[in-house]
Amino acid sequence: MPANAGIQSRRATSGPRSGKGEDRSALRLGNAAFAGMTRAVPFVMVRRVSLPEPSMRRVPRLLVSAAFALVVSAGLALAKDSVTIGMVLEPPGLDPTTAPAAAIGQITHYTIFEGLTKINEDYSVTPLLAEKWTFSPDLRTLTFTLRPNVKFQDGEPLTSKAVKAAFERYGAKDSTNKDKAFFASIASIETPDPLTVVLAFKEPSFQALYHLGTETAVIIDEKSAAGAATNPVGTGPYKFGSWTKGASLTLDKWDGYRDANKVPLAHATFRFISDPAAEVTALLAGDVDAFANLQNIQALGQFKDNPRFQTLIGGTEGKTILAINNKRKPLDNVKVRQAIAHAIDRKAVIDGAMDGLGAPIGSHLTPNDPGYVDLTGLYPHDPEKAKALLKEAGVKTPLDLTLILPPPAYARQGGQIIAAELADVGINAKIQEVEWAQWLSGVYKDKNYDLTIISHVEPLDIGIYANPDYYFRYDSPAFRAINAKIASAASLDALEAALGEAQKKIAEDSVNGFLFQYPNVTIADANLTGLWKNAPLSATDLAAISWK
């Protein structure tokens, strides 16, 4: 493929859908999914309103009312200089390069932190901290030219050495970066001058530009890295303001940003609202101006016909799964996992938990992705088949398992439906509802669970199945061999072929119960512009948001 081609946006034929007539089309990654386009994301400026001057003869008797109008106008101007965004989960910290929570990227990516490349709403990849790049013909060497005169918010300059130090931290043995395997695939990093970075990969790296656009690859200066979780310092248009734990977090426009004059909003507040009913109340009361990833899907009708609001429904990279601990007995038996797959009625889960929004998936890719294979027919809903597989596995029923559910409504509402479906085949799934911090420590870190429901929102992250220490605890040399093909793919055809093999392998092994592609549902004030309809990754492009 050409070294500097961009992502083509194509409509997927099986994006999020329902029978309700909304546009559910999703954008699919195209032929040059991992190189960059040069098209820039436009900034939308705040419209200025000029007020007429009063007649001089009328000033004395209108002095009081004019003063009052001035106060009101000033208040309105201030309000239009800020935005309040609601979100479901509060992040555990603010460093996306060391912790896995998607909520971190939602607050910090494209606001505080930036990477060399940028993944846009239409899945295109464009320059960000890098001004340009070139790939060697064998796709093993990637040379970046950095933007000149870029500084971190503490005054330190962005240099090639800062980029090198960051990438070396992310790929180090003790790294907790979600994309550690990618950074470990870099054989060497050269910095011939302050604005040039040369990455030499161990294998052809067809996906490099895409990886470098995710939140795991943002550039954090070595001097501030240790405190980034609580005091993040980046190169982006916004600085960290304050954090009231359990309530909200604020960002303030950084006047030292290279394009500060193109950033319309001076302040942004992220409010943490985990209760679905409270989300709706906050929107209707005007306490939040926008809510992305709305949980209370059943409340959409309250907003769609209300002229105060706009409703955006698009696709995400979210793969919603019933995750299974593959080392726990009897879940280490593939027949038991296949029985669970046959017990699940995806349509019932999508209808009951998501009000019909979401496309069913049969493996760990979404219909947006290159090489997507529809494997939803591999395990049709068949309770009798599930019972037979449990019997073949030598499992005596009822089988007692735990089903741990984090706060999002898709997990808690979907969990109730799945528990009932499992009960129909002789599996007693005892539900345990936990907070997000408990899920991260108990399930993700300590792997202390049988079943859980979660949506993996990172793009093209099927490589996590190659890690036997990941919380699924899936250990397959055969899959690791397939994943090596993905990592070394030198063309789109080779990549799609390897991705197809990978999807089929984990589906045949029933590593997890694959449920649906999570939709991106955003409710916002009708006068707010620049919001993303589709969410190819967890980020808020705050500099593109403004008021009409």
N, C-alpha and C positions, 0 to 999 in steps of 0.2 A: 504494500500500500504506500501511497505518497507519505513522506515523513511528516509533513505539516498539514495534512487534511484535518477537517473538523468532524464533529459528530453530526450525523444527519438526523433530523427529527422526523420520525414516521409514526403514524397512528397505529397503535396495536389493535388487533381485532378482538382481543379478549381482556380489555381493561376492566376496572371496577364497573359493576353494572347492577341494575335492579330493574324492576318492571315499571318504574315510575316516570320514565320519559326524560330524565335529566341527561345532559351530555356527560358520559363517563369515559370518553376516549382518553387514552394515556399515550404519552410519547415514548417511543422505543429507541433504545440506543442503536445507532446505525453504523455504517461501514468504518468510519474513522473515530470510533468511540473513545479513543485514548490519545488523540492528538488535539491540537487547539485551533480554534477559529480566531480570527483577529477582530471580530465584531465586538464592540464594547457594549456594556449594559448601560442604557440611558439613565440619566438622573432626572427626576421630575422636581421642578422648583415650585416653591410656594407662591401662589398668585397674590400679588399685592393689591390692596384695595385703597383707592384714594378717596378721602372724605371731602366734601365741599366746604369751603370756608364760609362762616356765617357773615351776614351783613354787619358792618361796624356799628350801624345805628341800633341793631337788635342785641348787641352784646350785653349791655347792662341788665336788661330784664331776663335774658336767657343764660346769665352767667352760671347760675346754679345747675340748670338742666344740662348746659354744655359741659360743665365739669363732671357731672354724673355720666354723661355719654362718653367722655374721655376715659373715665375709669372703666366703664363697661367695655369700651373698645380695646383698652389695654389688656383687660382680662381675656377677651376673645383672642387677641393676638398671641398672648402667652399660651393659651390652650392649643392653638394651632401650631405651636412650636414644639409640641411634645406629643407623645403617644403612649398609651398603656396597653400592653399586650398580655393576654391571659395564656397560661400554659398549665398543663396537667401536673407535671412532676417537677419538683425542686431538685436541682442538681446536687450531687454530693460535694462537688468542688468545681473549679472553673478552668482546669487544665485538660483540654481534650486529648493531649498526647500521652497522658498517664492513666486515665480512667475511662471505662467503657460507656458511661451513661450518655444516651443521645441528647438529654436535656442540656448537657454542657455545650455541645455544638450549637444547639438552638439559640443559646444566649450569646456565645462568644465568637462563633465563626462568622466572618465577614463584618463583624462589629469591632471587637478588640483585636482579634487575630486574623492574619492573612497567610496564605500559602503562595508558592511560586505560580500555581495555576488556579483558575476558578472554574467550578462547575456551575453552569447557569441553569435557570428553571427549565429550559428546553433541552437540557442534558449536553449542551455544547460545552467545550473546554476552551477557555480564553486565557491570555496572559493576565497575571495579577502582580505579584512582586517580581516576577520575571518579565522582562521586556520582550524577549524573543528566545527561541531555542532551535537547535538543530539535532537531528538524530543521525547516527552513522547508518550506512546501508544495511548493516547486519543487526540493527536495533540493540546493540550492546552498549553504545556510548551515547549519552545525552548531554549536550552542552547548553547551559543556560547563560544568558546575559541578563544581569539584574538591572532593575530600574535605578538610575543614579539619584543620589541625594535623598534617599529614603532613610528615615530615622525611626527608632523605637520611641515609645512614649516617655521613656526616661532620658532621652537625648542621645542614646548610643546609636551609632550608624549601622544600617543594614549592610553587611559585607558578605563576601563569599565564605569567609571563615566562620561567620555566625551560622550560615546555612549548613556548612560542613559539621560544625559542632552539634547542631540540632539533630541532623540525620544520624550521626554516630550515636547520640544518646538514644534515639528511638529504636535503633537496631541492636543495642548492647545486650549482653546476656541477662542483665538484671532489669531490662526494660519491661514496663507493663503496657506499652503501646499496643492498641488493638491491631495495628497493622505491622507489628514487629517483623513478621516474616518477609514483608516487602522490603523493609529497610535492611534486613539481614541479607537480602539478595544483591545488595550493592557491594561489589568487590573492592572498589576504591573511590575516593572523592578527591579530586584535585582542585586547587584554587590558584590558577596561574596569575590572577590579578584580583583586586578587590571586587570587581563586578562580574567575574566569570567563575562558574561552577561546572565542573565536568564529572558526571556520574558514569562510572564504568560498572556494568552489571555482569553477574556471573553467567547469566543466560540472556537471550533476547528478551527485552522487556516491552512488549507490545502495549501493556496496560499502564506504563509508568506515569504518563501525564494525567491519567485519571486518578491514580493513587495519590499523586501529589496535589490534587485539588480537594481532597477530603480533609476533615478536621484533624485527622491524625497526623497530618503533614504540615500544619501551620508552623511558622518560624517563631520560636521563642528564644530570645537571647540567653546565652549561657549565664550571664550575671543575674538575671531575674528568674531563671527557670525553677530554682528551688522553692520560690514562693508563689508560683503561678496559680496554684489551686485556690489561694485566698486573696492574692494581690496580683492579678494578671496584668502583664505589660506586653503590648503588641505593637504592631505598625498600623493598625486599622483606624477607621474614622471615629471610633468611640473609645473613651476611657472608662474603666471601672469607677463607679460612683460609690454606692453603698449597698449593703446587703442586710436586710432584716430577716433573719432566719425564720422560716415557716410562713413568711408573708410575701416579700417582694425583693426585687433587686433592681437597682437603677444604673443606667449608663449615661454619660454626658459626652457631648460632642467634643472631640479633641481639636482645638484650634490650630495645632501644629501639623495636622494631617496634610499631605501633599495636595489634596483636592478639597480642602475644607469648604471652599466657596460653592462646591457642588453638592454639599450635604444639607438637605433642607431642615431636618429636625435637630433641635439642640439637646433634647432629653428623651430618654425612653425608660419606661418602667415595665418590668416583667412581674406580673402577679401570679402566684402559685395557687391554683384552685383545683383540688383533686376531686371534689364532689361534683358529680354531673349536674345535679339540680342547681348548685351554686353557680356553675358556669353560665347557665341560662339567666339566672337572676342578675348576675353581674353585667351581662350584655344588655339586658332590657333596661337596667337602671343607669346605664352609661358609665359604670365603674371601670369597664375595660372598653377599649376602642376596637379590638380585634381579638379573636380567639382561634388559634390554629390547632389542628388535630382535635376538634371538638369531640368529646366523648358521648354527649347526650344526643346521639343521632336521631332518636325518636322525637326530639324537639325541633327538628329542622322546619317543620310546618309553621312554627311561630315566627320564623324569620323570612321565609321565602316570599311571602306576600306583603311584607312590611317595608314600606319605602325607606325607612331609616337604615336598612341594612342591605348588604350584598352577601350573597352566598356563593362560595367558590368550592367546587368539588372536582378534584383531580386525583392523580395517581401518586404513589410513593414507591420507594424501594423496600417498604416494609413487608417482610415475610412473616406472617403470624403463624406460630407453630405451637403444637402441644409437645414441648421438649421432654425427652425421656432420658433418664439416667441409665446408660447402656451397660454399666457395671453392676447395678443392683440386681440381685436375683429376685424374681425370675425374669426381669426385664433384659437380662443378658442373652436370653433365648430369642432368636429372631422370630420364631413363631408366635411368641407372646406379643411382641411389638406389632407383628402383622395382624394379630387378632384385634389389637387396639385400633389399628388403622381401619379395619373392616367395621368396627363398632361405631365409628364416627360418621355422622351425616353432616357433611360440610354445609349443605344448603340450609339445614336447620340452624346451624351455628351462625351462618351469615345472616339469615333472616331474623333470628332471635336476638343476637348480640349487636348486629350492625344495621338492622332495618333494611336488609337487602343490599347494602353497599359493600363492595369488595368482590374481587374475582377469585374463584377457587384455584388453589395451586396444589400440585402433586409432588413438588420437590422444593429446593431452596433457591429458586430464582423467580422473578416476577415476569409477567408477560411483556414488560418494558425491555427486558434484557436481551443482549445478543445470545443466540444459541438456545433460547428458551424452548423447552420441550414440554408439551402438555401431557402430564402423567397422572392426571386426576382420575383416569379410568383404571389405574392399576389396582386400586383397592376400593371398589364400590361399596356403598353402605350395605352390609350383609351380616346382620346379627347372628344368623345360623352358622355362617362360615367362621365368624369370630369364635363362637362356642366350640366349633370343631377343632380349630387351631389351638385353643387353650387345652382341649382334651389331648390332642396330639403331643403337646408340650409337657404333658403330665402334671398340669396345674389343677389343683383341687379348688373348686369354687365354693363359697365366695372368696375371691382373692382381694386382700386388703392392701391398698396403696394410698399414699398421700398425694394430694393435688394442691400445690402451693400457688396462690394467686396474688400477684402484685396489684397495686391500686387501679390501673386503667380499667375502664368499664368493659372494654373488649375482653379482658382477662376474667374479670369477676362475673360478668353476665355470660360470657362464653363458657366459663368453667362450670356454671350451674347446668348448662345444657349438656356439656360433655360428660359430666358426672352422672347425669340421668341416663345417657346413652351407654356408658360403661356398665351401669347397674343392670341394664337389660341383658348383658351377656355374662353376668356373674362377677364383675369387678366392682368392688366397693371402694370408690375414690373418696377418701375423707378430705374435705376441703379445709385448707388453712389459709386465711387471708392475712397478708403481711404488708408492711409498709415498704417503700422502695429501698431504703437503706438495709432493711432486713433481707430483702431479696438479693441485693448485691453481695452481702456478706455470707448469707446462708446457702443460697443456691449457686450464684455465679462464682464466688470465691471458694467456699468450702465444699460445694457439690453435695450438700446434704439435702437430698430430695429424691422423690420417685418421678413425679410428673409436675410440670409447671406450664403456664401459658405465657408467651412473650412474643413481641414483634421485633424482629431483627431488621433495623432500618438502614444498615450500612449497604451501599451499592456493591453488587458483585462480590459478596463476602463468602461464597461457597467454600473458599479455602480454609475456613475455620474447622471444617470436618477433617482436615489433615492433621489437626493437633490433638493427640490422644489425651492431653491434659485439659482440654477445653471442657466446659461443664457438662456437655453431652457424654463425655468419656467414651467416645467412639474411637476404636483403635483398629484401623484397617490399612495394612500395607498396600493392598490393591488400590484403595482410594488415594493414598499418598502418591502412588505412581501416576495416577490420572492427574492429580493436582500438579505434579511436576510438568506435565504436558501443558497445562493451563499457563503456568508461570513462564514457560519457555516458548509459547506460541509466537511465531514470527509473522502471522497474517491473520486476518479476520476469519478466514476459512478454518485455519488450524485452531484458533481460539474457540470458535463455535462448536467444532467437532469435539474438542476436549471438554467443554462445558456440558455438551450433551451426554457424554460418557459419565461425567461426574454426577449429573442430576439423576441419571438412571441407576447408578450404583447406590447412592444413599436412599433412593426410593425403594429399590429392591431389598435393601437391608433394613428398611423401615426404621431408620435411625431416629426419626421423630414423626409425629403426626403432623403432616403439612396441611394447613387450613385455608388461608386466604391472603391475598394481597391487601394490605391495609390502605384504605383511601385517605386522601388528604382533604379534610372538610374544614373550611375556614369560614367563620361568620365575622363580618366587620362592618363598621360604620360605612354608609354608602359614599361618604365623601373622602374616604381614605384610598389612596392610589399606590400602585407599585407593589402590591402584595403578590406573592407567588400562588398560582393555582396548583401546579404540580410541585412535588418536593422530592427531587432526586437525592437529597441528603438532608441531614438535620442542620439547618442554618437559618439565620434571619438576615436577609439583605436589607438591613435597616437604612443604609444610605440611599436606597432607591425608593423609599417610602416617603410620601408627602400628603398633605391635605389639598383638596381642590380649592 
